């Protein structure tokens, strides 16, 4: 995987991030979702390396990146904290300004990064996500039925760690043929590490607490994203079922937004890397 890319662990102060980076051209950071690691981009990043310097970290708490200390308010796993760590990583690699694309939970980090650090983000790509605050404000019975895991992961009365760690393979699934053998092996290593599972659930707990509060504060203040934004969603996922036109949702949050669906299941980087890379290249180029 990632031929020509460098793999290293970078200490950014509060956490150490495992990261692959390579290519040449304007910098682009790709942020994965739950429960993947940076290796989900294995067939996307090389397709972009001729035009961009591509940076693919494991999010803080995920994969082989270090695990932030658990706090009572879950703020150490908030998207604000994760965004701060990604900015520190990019500066360590010599990039003061960069484009960012995030999928699933990574999309929330990308959104927060662009909102909190507008001086750093040139363009933003969101894959299969709307702001956490927006999702929770719109939550109804359908959302609760289809996205029940948000609330199972987020609650502490009966923590989900015990259920997941009893049989991670049954819980998370994962097909090596569909995912690619090396990517699947990296994914397995992550889901079989109880500390990683705990950190991933803390991400969701932060989602119901400090992340929602940050989004709600931005909306109340009328703050919007200033950089150009592209919203992409998987045609065989449920973004359109939940929100109709996902781009219309983002128009309340961004000054300049466009978007369209890609033929894919939820894990678009693995299902349709060619069309995803083409969409990124066109928008970012």
N, C-alpha and C positions, 0 to 999 in steps of 0.2 A: 504493500500500500504506500501511497504518497511518495512515489519515486522522485528523488531530487529534493525532497523536503527534509528539513532538520527537525529532530525531536529533542526537546529539552524540558527541564523543570526550571521555572523562573520564580524566584522569590520576589514578590511585589510588596513585601512589608507585612501585611496582616495574614496573607495566605501564600502558598506556593502553588503555581499553576503548571500543569503539564500542557505543553503546547507544541504543535507542529506548524512550521511556517516555511514558505518557499515561494518561488516565482519572482517576477519583477514587474514593476509598474506601480500605480497608485495602490495604497494599502487598503485591504478589505478584511475584516474580521468576521468569521462565520461562527455563530453560537447555536449549539445543538439544543435539543429538548430532552424531556424525560421519557424513558429512562436510559437514553443513549449516552454515548461519550463523543468526543470530537471525531472519532473514526467513522461516524455516520456520513461524513463528508468525503469519504475516500474516493468516490467516483465523480465528485463535483469539483473539489479543489484543483486537481491536476488539469481539468478542462479550462480553468481560468488562469493558470499560472503563467501563461504567455503574455497576459495583459495586466495582471494584478499581482502584487505581493500579498499572498493569501495567508492569513493567520487563523489557526483552528485550535482554540484551547478547550480543555475540559473545564466546564463551569466550576466555580468554587463549590466544593462538596460533592461533585460528581466525578465519576471515573477515578483517575489517579491524582487529581488535584487534592490539596489538603482540605481538611474538614474544618470550617469555622467553629469556634466554640459555641455551644448551644446556650442561648439566652432566654430568659423567661418571656420576653416580648418577641422573640424570634427575629429580631432586627439584624442579627449577624448573617442570616440567610435571606435577607430582603433583597429585592432587585436593585434597590439603591446601593446597597453594599456591594453586590456583585458587579454592578456597573462601574463603581469606583475602582474595583480590582481590575476590570478589563481596561479602563483608561490607563492605570498604572502599568499594566502589561504592555500596552501599545507604546507608551512612552519609553519603557525599557528597551523595546525593539527599535526605537528611533522614529516613531510615528506620532506626531502631535495632532494630525488631522487624518481621518480615515472614514471609509464607508463601513456600515455594519449591517449584517443580515442575521436575523434570528428566527429559529423555528420553535413552535410550541412554547415550553417554558423559556427557551432562549429568546423568543420574541418579546417577552415581558422585560427581560434584561435589556434587549436592544431598544425598546421603547423608553425605558427609564434612562438609559444611557444618553439617548438623543435629547430627552427632556431636561436632564440635569446638567449635561455637558454639551450645550449647543455649539460651543467654540471648537469642539473636537470632531463632531460628526458632519461629514459632507453630504451623505445620502443614507437613507434608512430603508431597509427591506424587511417587511413583516411576513412571515410564513405561518398560516393557520393560527391566527390569534387576533383578538381585539383586546383593548386595555382591560386589565383585571377588574378595575372598578366598574367599567362598563358592563362586563360580563355578569358581575354580581348584582348590579342595579337592574339588569334585565332578566335575572334568573326567574324562571317559572317552573311549573311542574315538569315540563319536557326537559328543561335543563337539569333539574334535580334527578330525573330518571336516567338521563344519558350521561351526565357528568357527575354522578354521585360520588365518584372517587375523590373529587375535590374536597368533599366534606368528610369522607371517611379518613383521608390522609390528614386533614386539617384538625380534627378533634383529638382530644387527649384523654377523654374518659376511658376509652378502650383503645390504646395506641395501636396503629396498624402494623408497626414493626413486627410484632409477634406473629401475625397472620402471614405476612409476606416472607419473613425469614424461615418459616416452617417449610416452605417449598417455593423458592424463588422462580424456578423453571415453570412450575404450574401457573404462578401468578403472572409472570411477565411474558411467557412464551418466547418467541424468537426463532426464526427459521434461517439456518446458515446458508441455504441456497438463495433465499430472497435477500438476505442481508449482506452476503459475501462472507466467506469463511473467517477472514481475519477480523473484520468488523464484528462479527458474531462472537468470536472468542473474547474480544475486548469487552463487549457488552456483558457476556457471562461473568467475566471477572468482576465487573462492577456490581451486578445484582446479587452476587454471592458474598459480597462484603457487607456485613451488618452495619458498619460505620457509614458506608456509602448510602445504604438504604435509609438509615436514620437521617442523613443530611438531605437526601432527596425529599423526604417527608417534611423536614423543616422548611424546605422551599415552599411547599404547599401551605404550611402553617403561617409562614410569612405572608403568603398570598391573601389569606383571610384577615390579616391584621395590618402590619405596616405598609404592605404593598397597596392594599385597597385605600388606606388612609392617604397615601401619597397621590394616587390617582384622583381621589375625591377632592383633595386640596387643589390640585391643578385645575380640575374642572370648575370648581367654585370660583377660582381666581381668573378664569378665562384664559389660562395659558394654553398655547398651542405649539406644536412642533413647527419649526421654521424651515427645516431642510426638506428637500424633495423626498417623497416617500412612495414606495411601491408596496401594495398589498397583494400577495399571492395566496391562493387557497387551493387545497386538493379537491378535485371534483368528486372523489369518492369518500370524502370526509363529511363532516356535518356543519361546516361554517355557513353554507347557503341555507341549510334547513333551519338553523337557529336564527340567522340574522337577515335572510333575504339577500341583499346586496352588501357584502362586508365592507366594500369601499365606502358606502354611504355612512356606515358606523364611524369610520375613521375621519370623515369630513368634519365631525365635531371636534376632532383632536389635532388635525394637521391642516396647514394652509395649502399645501400642494400635494395631493394624493391621487394616485391612479392605481389600477389593478385589474386582475383577471384570474380565472381558474386555470389550473394545470391538471391534465389527466393523470391522476395518481391516487393512491391511498394516502393515509395520514403521513407516513414517513417518506416524504417526497424526494429527499436526497438519495434514498435507496431505490425507490420505485421508478423514478423518472429523472435521473441525473442529467440527461442530455437536454431536455426542455427546460429544466431549472437553470442549468448553467447558461443556456442561451438567453433566458429572460434576465438573469443577473447581468450578463455581459451587455445586453442592449441598454438596460436602464442605467447601469453604472458607467458605461462607456460614454 
